[in-house]
Amino acid sequence: MSFREEIELVPRNGHILIVLIVARISGCANQKELSLEDQVDHAKEVAREYYEGEIDFRIIATTAKGERLDRPELIEIEERLKADEFDLMIFEDIGRLVRGAAAVGLCGIGVDHGVRAISPNDDFDTNDADWEAKVMDASKEHMKHNEHTSRRIKFKKMNHFKKYGGATPCPSAGYIKPDNAKFFSDWSKDEDANEYIKEGLQILRRTLNGAAVSEYFNEVGFSTGPYCRKDKWDGRMTLRLYRNPILKGLPARGTMKTTKKHELGRRISVPNPKGPIYREEPHLAFFSPDEIEPVLKAIAEKNAHFKRKKNQNGVDSRCRVPKKRTRAFGQHATCYYCGFHYVWGGNGMTDNLMCSNSREWHCWNSIGFNGPKAAQKLLEVILGCLSSLDGIDNQFQEIVQLAQAGGPENLLTRENKLNRVEDEIERESEKIKKLIREVENIDPNLLYEMMSELTERKKKLSHDRIAFMHAKNRQLDLPKSTLELKGILQHHLEDVDIHSHEFGDLIRELVPEIYVYQVRLIDGGHLLPRAKIHLNLAGSIPDAAASPELQQLLSRELTLDLFEPPQRELIRPEAVRLAGTGLEQRKIACQLEEKPTQTAVYNALKLHRQIQAEELSSPYIFLEEPPEDYKKLRRHKNKKYSFQAKAGYQRPAL
């Protein structure tokens, strides 16, 4: 079959035709990476039908869902098309590029920049006058096929579930699913688990606390199940187990349904408003409904007030908001001791944050801090740092001019670095594949961790590639002076609510690193959270990443107290001054603005004498481990406790 047209391709550089090949697979169980190679080989054959001279193939081959519009490769393709990098773009069918109307826009960008797009399977060429209609028709057919296939599979699986008890899921703890089992009738209860599950319900009935049952399960060694990522039970896992209707002999299907978010082309799972379909399988029942439903109802009533409150319009403010998008410090601040992130809801207080690892009894640092107050303090620190920019304006302008000039040497260095990182990722990917082939009983948790880390590195590399293309093909958009930079940052900081997600996004850009540790006054008392922060005033300027010198100039290492000083330390400087004039402690207390007691003044003066005796510059001492004399911190004394730092974490220097 020949795809040759009468219109001749002419390389824009005069001698080598630059061809972009786009290949994609969805990554389903039956799809192999070999399919990507087949797509690339097909595209190369088509290109050689059009052009007999020298061809330079640039390949973008990915594994992702075609409907997704937030894929990094789509951004990369658009940027490289606008950069006039290619002469020709080829993909087997339009669905390999993107499945939907967005394909018309991408092809149109190529046409605007002199890049011809060809799809042999969909029989369109952007050199044809009616190419837009053909692309829309092809997109329509792909979308229709996708929708019909989805509906057919969902109906078939639900029908098999209703009639035969088919389309079975992965078994949870307490059940045995034989190899090649197709129906629930093939399943059986794990008789060894019967005693544990029944005793767990008795504990749940007495305590209405999932954590109490999880402690029992962990003590007796009850397995979490073959498909669970965790090997230890926690309260949430326990409640999920007992809420599963299969324990009553009523397996369900259709509890959730998928809906499409058209802005991103992403499908998310939401509760099915029609509710699930149940099927009676008495041989799988551990309890009768009369045994377990009153317990679940009592738990629901007990925990009702913990649910997120709806706003005045009756809408949940976090409805369909990604869990990773939180207010400032949430999933951002890092525990200095174990390396895990802080999360909202510290010690039962909704405005407090605490170490997430401490929640799992793997870190002793359970001392939280107030998020809104810490955000206000950090905002004041950032605004204060802006006033120091005036003294570096000349140096700032010199660095900006050098960055704007770019230079082939600088660009070549960045490209070589990106290529080295890409080679490292490929080598590690091959090592993981080899490990999977050679090791029979590989730890699934370890494999998941390795794959997650590799995926994150690939995403970062993709973003860095896009930033490099920006720098290579256009002038960097940087503030011309520190005055302009101050104006941009003050506009962002003063017009945003510190409780909003937008402020959280901005803080992640300006403060990429926050390490929280504990200090204490030298005379004892409560533990107090303090943070080491890395401030990058250029963090919100996208093109600043192209200039390491500029980022270094605008970076600061600062210490931020996430607490209010104890009263004796707060009044100490003024109390010492008044004591130097010969006033008695009672009179000092009367003159101080805080109106402390005489005892508080005595403690402040005693603290000052101790600082002088030990020749210290600060009344606070850093805590490397939990103090033995602090009775309120006993998490590390619990039998469930075992300190576990994040894999690969190394504590930074303070």
C-alpha positions as CSV (number, residue, x, y, z in Angstrom):
1,M,0.0,0.0,0.0
2,S,1.4,3.4,-0.9
3,F,0.6,6.7,0.9
4,R,2.6,8.8,-1.5
5,E,0.9,12.1,-2.4
6,E,1.7,14.5,-5.3
7,I,2.8,17.3,-2.8
8,E,6.5,16.9,-2.2
9,L,8.0,17.2,1.2
10,V,10.9,19.6,1.5
11,P,13.0,19.8,4.7
12,R,13.0,23.2,6.2
13,N,16.7,23.0,7.0
14,G,17.4,22.1,3.4
15,H,18.9,18.6,3.8
16,I,17.4,16.4,6.6
17,L,13.7,15.8,7.1
18,I,12.8,16.0,10.8
19,V,9.9,13.6,11.5
20,L,8.0,13.3,14.8
21,I,6.5,9.9,15.5
22,V,3.8,9.7,18.2
23,A,3.1,6.2,19.6
24,R,0.9,5.3,22.5
25,I,-0.7,2.4,24.3
26,S,-3.2,2.5,27.1
27,G,-1.2,0.1,29.4
28,C,-4.0,-2.4,29.7
29,A,-3.3,-6.0,30.8
30,N,-3.2,-7.4,27.2
31,Q,-1.1,-4.6,25.7
32,K,2.6,-5.0,25.4
33,E,5.4,-2.5,24.8
34,L,6.0,-4.4,21.6
35,S,3.0,-2.6,20.2
36,L,4.8,0.7,20.6
37,E,7.6,-0.6,18.5
38,D,5.1,-1.8,15.8
39,Q,3.6,1.7,15.7
40,V,7.0,3.3,15.3
41,D,8.0,0.9,12.6
42,H,4.8,1.5,10.7
43,A,5.3,5.3,10.9
44,K,8.9,5.0,9.6
45,E,7.6,3.0,6.6
46,V,5.0,5.8,5.9
47,A,7.7,8.5,6.2
48,R,9.9,6.7,3.7
49,E,7.0,6.5,1.3
50,Y,6.9,10.3,1.3
51,Y,10.6,11.1,1.3
52,E,13.6,9.2,-0.1
53,G,16.3,11.4,1.4
54,E,17.9,11.5,4.8
55,I,15.3,11.4,7.7
56,D,15.9,12.2,11.4
57,F,13.2,10.5,13.5
58,R,12.2,12.0,16.8
59,I,10.0,9.5,18.8
60,I,7.5,10.2,21.6
61,A,6.3,6.8,22.7
62,T,4.2,6.6,25.9
63,T,1.9,4.4,28.0
64,A,-1.1,6.5,29.0
65,K,-4.9,6.8,28.6
66,G,-5.8,8.5,25.3
67,E,-8.6,10.6,26.8
68,R,-6.2,12.2,29.4
69,L,-5.5,15.9,28.4
70,D,-3.1,16.5,31.2
71,R,-0.4,14.1,29.9
72,P,3.1,15.7,29.9
73,E,3.8,14.5,26.4
74,L,0.9,16.5,25.0
75,I,2.4,19.7,26.4
76,E,5.8,18.6,25.0
77,I,4.4,18.0,21.6
78,E,2.6,21.3,21.5
79,E,5.8,23.2,22.6
80,R,8.0,21.4,20.0
81,L,5.5,22.1,17.3
82,K,5.5,25.8,18.1
83,A,9.3,25.7,18.1
84,D,9.2,24.8,14.4
85,E,11.3,21.7,15.2
86,F,9.6,19.2,12.8
87,D,8.7,18.9,9.1
88,L,6.3,16.0,9.5
89,M,4.2,14.4,12.3
90,I,3.0,10.8,11.9
91,F,0.8,8.6,14.1
92,E,-1.0,5.4,13.2
93,D,-4.4,6.8,14.1
94,I,-5.6,10.0,15.7
95,G,-6.3,8.1,19.0
96,R,-2.6,7.5,19.4
97,L,-2.2,11.3,19.7
98,V,-5.3,12.0,21.8
99,R,-8.7,10.5,21.8
100,G,-11.1,13.4,21.5
101,A,-11.7,16.8,19.9
102,A,-8.4,18.2,21.3
103,A,-6.7,16.3,18.4
104,V,-8.0,19.0,16.0
105,G,-6.3,21.7,18.0
106,L,-2.9,19.9,18.1
107,C,-3.0,19.2,14.3
108,G,-4.0,22.8,13.7
109,I,-1.0,24.1,15.7
110,G,1.2,21.9,13.5
111,V,-0.4,23.4,10.3
112,D,0.1,26.9,11.6
113,H,3.8,26.2,12.1
114,G,4.4,24.3,8.8
115,V,4.3,20.8,10.3
116,R,2.4,18.3,8.2
117,A,0.4,15.6,10.1
118,I,-0.5,12.2,8.6
119,S,-2.5,9.3,10.0
120,P,-2.5,6.3,7.6
121,N,-5.1,4.3,9.5
122,D,-7.6,7.2,9.6
123,D,-6.7,8.3,6.1
124,F,-6.1,12.0,6.7
125,D,-3.4,14.4,5.7
126,T,-3.3,18.0,6.8
127,N,-2.3,19.0,3.3
128,D,-5.9,18.0,2.2
129,A,-8.4,20.8,2.2
130,D,-10.9,18.8,4.3
131,W,-8.4,17.6,6.9
132,E,-10.3,19.2,9.8
133,A,-13.5,17.4,8.9
134,K,-11.6,14.1,8.6
135,V,-9.9,14.5,12.0
136,M,-13.2,15.3,13.6
137,D,-14.9,12.3,12.0
138,A,-12.0,10.1,13.1
139,S,-12.1,11.4,16.6
140,K,-15.9,10.9,16.7
141,E,-15.5,7.2,15.6
142,H,-12.8,6.6,18.2
143,M,-14.9,8.2,21.0
144,K,-18.0,6.2,19.9
145,H,-16.0,3.0,19.8
146,N,-14.6,3.7,23.3
147,E,-18.0,4.5,24.7
148,H,-19.7,1.5,23.2
149,T,-17.0,-0.9,24.3
150,S,-17.2,0.5,27.9
151,R,-20.9,0.1,28.0
152,R,-20.8,-3.4,26.6
153,I,-18.1,-4.5,29.1
154,K,-20.0,-3.0,32.0
155,F,-23.3,-4.6,31.0
156,K,-21.7,-8.0,30.4
157,K,-19.9,-8.0,33.8
158,M,-23.0,-6.9,35.7
159,N,-25.1,-9.5,33.9
160,H,-22.6,-12.2,34.7
161,F,-22.7,-11.0,38.4
162,K,-26.5,-11.1,38.6
163,K,-26.9,-14.5,36.8
164,Y,-23.9,-16.5,37.8
165,G,-22.1,-14.6,40.5
166,G,-19.3,-13.9,38.0
167,A,-16.9,-11.0,37.5
168,T,-15.4,-11.5,41.0
169,P,-13.0,-9.0,42.5
170,C,-9.7,-9.7,44.3
171,P,-10.5,-11.5,47.6
172,S,-10.2,-9.6,50.9
173,A,-8.9,-11.0,54.2
174,G,-10.8,-14.1,55.4
175,Y,-11.6,-15.5,51.9
176,I,-9.9,-18.0,49.6
177,K,-10.3,-17.7,45.8
178,P,-8.9,-20.7,44.0
179,D,-6.8,-20.3,40.8
180,N,-9.0,-19.9,37.7
181,A,-12.1,-19.3,39.9
182,K,-14.8,-17.4,37.9
183,F,-17.7,-17.3,40.2
184,F,-18.4,-16.5,43.9
185,S,-19.6,-20.1,44.2
186,D,-16.0,-21.1,43.7
187,W,-14.9,-19.0,46.7
188,S,-14.7,-20.3,50.3
189,K,-14.3,-18.8,53.7
190,D,-10.9,-19.2,55.3
191,E,-11.7,-21.3,58.4
192,D,-8.5,-20.2,60.1
193,A,-9.8,-16.6,59.9
194,N,-13.2,-17.4,61.3
195,E,-12.1,-17.1,65.0
196,Y,-10.3,-13.8,64.4
197,I,-13.1,-12.1,62.5
198,K,-15.7,-13.1,65.0
199,E,-13.6,-12.0,68.0
200,G,-12.9,-8.8,66.2
201,L,-16.6,-8.1,66.0
202,Q,-16.9,-8.6,69.7
203,I,-14.2,-6.1,70.3
204,L,-15.8,-3.7,67.9
205,R,-19.1,-4.1,69.6
206,R,-17.5,-3.2,73.0
207,T,-15.2,-0.3,71.9
208,L,-16.7,1.0,68.6
209,N,-13.1,1.6,67.8
210,G,-11.4,0.1,64.7
211,A,-7.9,0.7,66.1
212,A,-8.7,-1.7,69.0
213,V,-9.6,-4.5,66.6
214,S,-6.5,-3.8,64.5
215,E,-4.3,-4.2,67.6
216,Y,-5.9,-7.6,68.2
217,F,-5.4,-8.6,64.5
218,N,-1.8,-7.7,64.6
219,E,-1.2,-9.5,67.9
220,V,-2.6,-12.8,66.7
221,G,-1.0,-12.5,63.3
222,F,-4.1,-12.3,61.2
223,S,-3.1,-11.6,57.6
224,T,-4.2,-8.4,55.9
225,G,-4.9,-10.3,52.7
226,P,-2.9,-11.3,49.6
227,Y,-3.6,-8.1,47.7
228,C,-3.1,-5.6,50.5
229,R,-0.1,-3.3,50.3
230,K,0.3,-3.1,54.1
231,D,1.3,-6.0,56.2
232,K,-0.1,-4.6,59.4
233,W,-3.7,-3.7,60.2
234,D,-4.8,-0.2,61.2
235,G,-8.2,1.2,62.3
236,R,-9.4,2.3,58.8
237,M,-8.5,-1.0,57.2
238,T,-10.4,-2.8,60.0
239,L,-13.6,-0.8,59.5
240,R,-13.4,-1.3,55.7
241,L,-13.3,-5.1,56.3
242,Y,-16.4,-5.1,58.6
243,R,-18.3,-2.7,56.3
244,N,-17.9,-5.1,53.4
245,P,-21.3,-6.7,52.8
246,I,-19.7,-9.9,51.7
247,L,-19.2,-10.7,55.4
248,K,-23.0,-11.0,55.5
249,G,-23.0,-13.3,52.5
250,L,-24.0,-10.4,50.2
251,P,-21.3,-9.5,47.7
252,A,-22.0,-6.3,45.9
253,R,-21.3,-4.8,42.5
254,G,-21.9,-1.2,41.3
255,T,-21.1,0.6,44.5
256,M,-19.1,3.1,42.6
257,K,-19.3,4.5,39.0
258,T,-17.0,6.5,36.8
259,T,-17.6,10.0,35.5
260,K,-15.5,12.0,33.2
261,K,-13.8,15.3,34.1
262,H,-13.8,16.9,30.7
263,E,-11.3,19.6,31.6
264,L,-8.5,17.0,32.0
265,G,-10.1,14.1,30.1
266,R,-9.8,12.1,33.3
267,R,-12.3,9.6,34.6
268,I,-12.8,9.5,38.4
269,S,-14.7,7.1,40.6
270,V,-17.7,8.4,42.5
271,P,-20.5,6.8,44.6
272,N,-23.2,5.3,42.4
273,P,-26.4,7.3,43.2
274,K,-28.5,4.2,42.3
275,G,-26.6,2.1,44.9
276,P,-25.0,-1.3,44.4
277,I,-26.5,-4.6,43.3
278,Y,-26.3,-7.4,45.9
279,R,-26.2,-11.2,45.4
280,E,-26.9,-13.8,48.0
281,E,-24.0,-16.2,48.6
282,P,-24.8,-17.7,52.1
283,H,-21.7,-19.9,52.1
284,L,-19.5,-16.7,52.3
285,A,-21.3,-15.3,55.4
286,F,-19.4,-14.8,58.6
287,F,-22.4,-13.0,60.3
288,S,-26.1,-12.6,59.8
289,P,-27.2,-9.0,59.2
290,D,-28.8,-8.8,62.7
291,E,-25.4,-9.5,64.2
292,I,-23.3,-6.9,62.4
293,E,-25.6,-4.1,61.3
294,P,-26.4,-2.7,64.8
295,V,-22.6,-2.4,65.4
296,L,-22.0,-0.6,62.1
297,K,-24.9,1.7,62.8
298,A,-23.5,2.6,66.3
299,I,-20.1,3.3,64.8
300,A,-21.6,5.6,62.1
301,E,-23.5,7.5,64.8
302,K,-20.4,7.8,67.0
303,N,-18.3,9.1,64.2
304,A,-20.9,11.4,62.5
305,H,-19.5,14.6,64.0
306,F,-16.0,13.8,62.5
307,K,-17.3,14.3,59.0
308,R,-16.3,17.4,57.0
309,K,-18.8,20.2,57.6
310,K,-20.7,21.5,54.6
311,N,-20.6,25.2,53.8
312,Q,-23.7,27.6,54.0
313,N,-24.8,26.3,50.6
314,G,-24.8,22.7,51.8
315,V,-21.7,21.8,49.7
316,D,-18.7,19.9,50.9
317,S,-15.7,22.2,50.2
318,R,-13.4,19.2,49.5
319,C,-15.8,17.4,47.2
320,R,-13.8,16.0,44.3
321,V,-10.8,18.0,45.3
322,P,-7.6,15.8,45.0
323,K,-6.3,14.7,48.4
324,K,-2.8,15.9,47.4
325,R,-4.1,19.5,47.0
326,T,-4.1,20.9,50.5
327,R,-3.6,24.1,52.4
328,A,-0.1,25.4,53.2
329,F,2.2,22.9,55.0
330,G,-0.1,19.9,54.4
331,Q,1.9,17.1,52.7
332,H,4.6,19.7,52.3
333,A,6.3,20.3,55.7
334,T,8.7,17.4,56.5
335,C,9.4,15.8,59.9
336,Y,13.1,16.3,60.5
337,Y,13.4,13.0,62.4
338,C,11.8,10.5,60.0
339,G,11.4,12.3,56.7
340,F,7.6,11.9,56.3
341,H,5.2,14.7,55.5
342,Y,3.0,16.6,58.0
343,V,-0.8,16.2,57.5
344,W,-3.8,18.1,58.8
345,G,-5.7,17.0,61.8
346,G,-2.9,16.8,64.5
347,N,-4.0,15.1,67.7
348,G,-7.7,15.7,67.0
349,M,-7.4,19.5,66.2
350,T,-8.5,20.3,62.7
351,D,-6.2,23.4,62.4
352,N,-3.1,21.5,63.6
353,L,-0.6,19.5,61.6
354,M,1.4,16.5,62.8
355,C,3.9,14.0,61.4
356,S,2.0,11.3,59.3
357,N,4.5,8.7,60.4
358,S,3.8,9.4,64.0
359,R,0.1,8.5,63.3
360,E,1.3,5.0,62.3
361,W,3.4,4.7,65.5
362,H,6.7,4.9,63.6
363,C,7.9,8.3,64.8
364,W,8.0,9.8,68.3
365,N,7.5,13.3,67.1
366,S,3.8,13.7,67.7
367,I,4.0,17.4,68.6
368,G,1.8,19.3,66.2
369,F,1.6,23.0,65.2
370,N,-1.1,25.4,64.2
371,G,-1.2,25.7,60.4
372,P,-3.0,29.1,60.0
373,K,-0.7,30.8,62.6
374,A,2.4,29.2,61.0
375,A,1.2,30.4,57.5
376,Q,0.8,34.0,58.9
377,K,4.3,33.9,60.4
378,L,5.8,32.6,57.2
379,L,4.0,35.2,55.1
380,E,5.6,37.9,57.3
381,V,9.0,36.4,56.9
382,I,8.7,36.3,53.1
383,L,7.5,39.9,53.0
384,G,10.4,40.9,55.3
385,C,12.9,39.2,52.9
386,L,11.5,41.2,50.0
387,S,12.8,44.4,51.6
388,S,16.4,43.1,51.5
389,L,16.3,42.8,47.7
390,D,17.2,46.4,47.0
391,G,20.8,45.9,47.9
392,I,21.4,43.2,45.3
393,D,19.7,44.9,42.3
394,N,22.9,45.4,40.3
395,Q,23.9,41.8,40.7
396,F,20.3,40.7,39.9
397,Q,20.3,42.6,36.6
398,E,23.6,41.2,35.6
399,I,22.5,37.6,36.1
400,V,19.2,38.2,34.3
401,Q,21.1,39.7,31.3
402,L,23.3,36.6,31.2
403,A,20.4,34.3,31.4
404,Q,18.5,36.2,28.7
405,A,21.6,35.9,26.4
406,G,21.5,32.1,27.0
407,G,24.4,31.0,24.9
408,P,24.9,27.6,23.1
409,E,27.3,26.4,25.8
410,N,24.8,26.7,28.6
411,L,22.0,25.1,26.5
412,L,24.3,22.3,25.5
413,T,25.2,21.6,29.1
414,R,21.5,21.5,30.1
415,E,20.7,19.1,27.2
416,N,23.6,16.8,28.1
417,K,22.5,16.7,31.7
418,L,18.9,15.8,30.7
419,N,20.2,13.1,28.4
420,R,22.3,11.6,31.2
421,V,19.3,11.6,33.5
422,E,17.2,9.9,30.8
423,D,19.9,7.2,30.4
424,E,20.0,6.6,34.1
425,I,16.2,6.2,34.2
426,E,16.4,3.7,31.3
427,R,19.1,1.7,33.0
428,E,17.1,1.5,36.3
429,S,14.0,0.5,34.4
430,E,15.8,-2.4,32.8
431,K,17.2,-3.4,36.2
432,I,13.6,-3.5,37.6
433,K,12.4,-5.6,34.6
434,K,15.3,-8.0,35.1
435,L,14.5,-8.2,38.8
436,I,10.9,-9.1,38.1
437,R,11.9,-11.8,35.7
438,E,14.6,-13.4,37.9
439,V,13.2,-13.1,41.4
440,E,10.1,-15.3,42.1
441,N,8.8,-14.0,45.4
442,I,9.6,-10.3,45.2
443,D,8.2,-8.1,47.9
444,P,5.2,-6.2,46.3
445,N,5.7,-3.2,48.6
446,L,9.3,-2.9,47.5
447,L,8.3,-3.2,43.9
448,Y,5.6,-0.6,44.2
449,E,8.0,1.8,45.9
450,M,10.6,1.4,43.2
451,M,8.1,1.8,40.4
452,S,6.6,4.9,42.1
453,E,10.0,6.5,42.5
454,L,10.9,5.8,38.9
455,T,7.5,7.2,37.7
456,E,8.1,10.4,39.6
457,R,11.6,10.8,38.1
458,K,10.1,10.3,34.6
459,K,7.5,13.0,35.3
460,K,10.2,15.4,36.5
461,L,12.4,14.7,33.5
462,S,9.4,15.4,31.2
463,H,8.8,18.7,32.9
464,D,12.5,19.6,32.7
465,R,12.5,18.8,29.0
466,I,9.6,21.1,28.4
467,A,11.4,23.9,30.4
468,F,14.5,23.3,28.3
469,M,12.5,23.6,25.1
470,H,11.1,26.9,26.4
471,A,14.7,28.2,27.1
472,K,15.9,26.9,23.7
473,N,13.3,28.4,21.5
474,R,12.4,31.7,23.1
475,Q,13.7,34.5,25.3
476,L,13.3,33.8,29.0
477,D,10.5,35.8,30.7
478,L,12.3,37.1,33.8
479,P,11.8,40.3,36.0
480,K,14.1,43.1,34.8
481,S,14.9,44.3,38.3
482,T,14.4,43.4,42.0
483,L,11.7,46.1,42.1
484,E,9.7,44.3,39.5
485,L,10.2,41.0,41.3
486,K,9.0,42.5,44.5
487,G,5.9,43.9,42.8
488,I,5.0,40.4,41.4
489,L,5.5,38.6,44.7
490,Q,3.7,41.3,46.8
491,H,0.8,41.1,44.4
492,H,0.6,37.3,44.8
493,L,1.1,37.3,48.6
494,E,-1.1,40.2,49.6
495,D,-4.1,39.2,47.5
496,V,-4.4,35.5,48.5
497,D,-6.1,34.0,51.5
498,I,-3.7,32.0,53.7
499,H,-6.5,29.4,54.2
500,S,-6.8,28.8,50.5
501,H,-5.3,26.1,48.3
502,E,-3.9,28.8,46.1
503,F,-1.7,30.1,49.0
504,G,-0.6,26.5,49.6
505,D,0.4,26.1,45.9
506,L,2.3,29.4,46.1
507,I,4.1,28.4,49.3
508,R,5.3,25.2,47.8
509,E,6.9,27.2,45.0
510,L,8.5,29.8,47.3
511,V,9.5,27.4,50.1
512,P,10.4,24.1,48.5
513,E,11.8,22.7,51.8
514,I,10.4,22.9,55.3
515,Y,11.9,20.6,58.0
516,V,10.2,20.7,61.4
517,Y,12.0,19.7,64.5
518,Q,11.5,20.2,68.3
519,V,13.3,22.5,70.7
520,R,12.9,23.2,74.4
521,L,13.8,25.8,76.9
522,I,17.0,24.9,78.9
523,D,15.0,24.8,82.1
524,G,12.5,22.3,80.7
525,G,8.8,22.7,79.9
526,H,6.9,21.8,76.8
527,L,8.4,20.8,73.5
528,L,8.2,23.5,70.8
529,P,8.1,23.0,67.0
530,R,10.7,25.0,65.0
531,A,11.3,24.8,61.2
532,K,14.3,25.1,59.0
533,I,13.1,26.6,55.7
534,H,14.7,27.0,52.3
535,L,13.2,30.1,50.8
536,N,13.5,30.6,47.0
537,L,12.1,34.0,46.1
538,A,12.3,33.1,42.4
539,G,10.2,29.9,42.9
540,S,7.0,31.4,41.4
541,I,8.8,32.6,38.3
542,P,8.7,29.6,35.9
543,D,11.7,30.6,33.7
544,A,13.9,31.2,36.8
545,A,14.7,27.4,36.7
546,A,16.8,28.1,33.6
547,S,19.3,30.2,35.7
548,P,20.8,28.4,38.7
549,E,22.8,31.6,39.5
550,L,19.6,33.6,39.8
551,Q,18.0,30.9,42.1
552,Q,21.1,30.9,44.3
553,L,21.1,34.7,44.6
554,L,17.4,34.7,45.7
555,S,17.6,31.7,48.0
556,R,17.7,32.0,51.8
557,E,18.1,29.5,54.7
558,L,16.0,30.6,57.6
559,T,14.7,29.4,60.9
560,L,11.0,29.9,61.7
561,D,9.5,29.4,65.1
562,L,6.1,27.6,64.8
563,F,5.2,28.5,68.4
564,E,4.5,31.4,70.7
565,P,7.3,31.7,73.3
566,P,6.5,30.6,76.8
567,Q,5.7,33.5,79.1
568,R,9.0,33.4,81.1
569,E,10.9,33.7,77.8
570,L,8.6,36.3,76.4
571,I,9.0,38.6,79.4
572,R,12.6,37.8,80.1
573,P,14.4,40.7,78.2
574,E,12.3,43.4,79.8
575,A,12.3,41.7,83.2
576,V,16.1,41.6,83.2
577,R,16.3,45.3,82.2
578,L,13.9,46.3,85.0
579,A,15.8,44.1,87.5
580,G,19.0,45.9,86.6
581,T,17.4,49.2,87.8
582,G,17.0,47.6,91.3
583,L,13.2,47.0,91.1
584,E,11.7,44.1,93.1
585,Q,10.0,41.2,91.3
586,R,6.6,42.3,92.4
587,K,7.0,45.8,91.0
588,I,8.5,44.4,87.8
589,A,5.4,42.2,87.4
590,C,3.2,45.4,87.7
591,Q,5.2,47.3,85.1
592,L,5.3,44.6,82.4
593,E,2.7,44.8,79.7
594,E,1.8,41.1,80.0
595,K,0.9,41.6,83.7
596,P,2.5,38.3,84.8
597,T,2.6,37.0,88.3
598,Q,5.6,37.4,90.6
599,T,6.4,33.7,90.1
600,A,6.6,34.2,86.4
601,V,9.1,37.1,86.8
602,Y,11.1,34.9,89.2
603,N,11.2,32.1,86.6
604,A,12.2,34.5,83.8
605,L,15.1,35.9,85.9
606,K,16.1,32.3,86.9
607,L,16.1,31.3,83.2
608,H,18.4,34.3,82.4
609,R,20.9,33.3,85.1
610,Q,21.0,29.8,83.7
611,I,21.7,31.1,80.2
612,Q,24.5,33.2,81.5
613,A,26.0,30.4,83.6
614,E,26.0,28.0,80.6
615,E,27.2,30.8,78.2
616,L,24.5,30.2,75.7
617,S,23.4,32.5,72.9
618,S,19.8,31.1,72.9
619,P,17.6,29.8,75.7
620,Y,16.4,27.0,73.4
621,I,18.1,23.6,72.9
622,F,17.6,21.2,70.0
623,L,16.1,17.8,70.8
624,E,17.6,14.8,69.1
625,E,15.3,12.4,70.9
626,P,12.3,12.5,73.2
627,P,13.2,13.7,76.7
628,E,12.6,11.2,79.5
629,D,11.3,13.8,81.9
630,Y,8.5,15.0,79.6
631,K,5.4,13.0,80.8
632,K,3.1,14.1,78.0
633,L,5.2,12.4,75.2
634,R,4.9,8.7,75.6
635,R,4.2,7.5,72.1
636,H,7.6,5.8,71.9
637,K,6.8,3.9,75.1
638,N,3.8,2.1,73.5
639,K,4.3,-1.5,72.5
640,K,3.1,-0.7,69.0
641,Y,5.9,1.8,68.5
642,S,8.9,1.2,66.2
643,F,10.8,4.0,64.7
644,Q,11.0,3.8,60.9
645,A,12.5,6.6,58.9
646,K,11.5,7.1,55.2
647,A,13.5,4.9,52.8
648,G,16.7,6.8,51.7
649,Y,16.0,9.8,54.0
650,Q,19.0,11.6,55.4
651,R,18.6,14.4,57.9
652,P,19.7,17.8,56.7
653,A,22.2,19.9,58.6
654,L,20.6,22.4,60.9
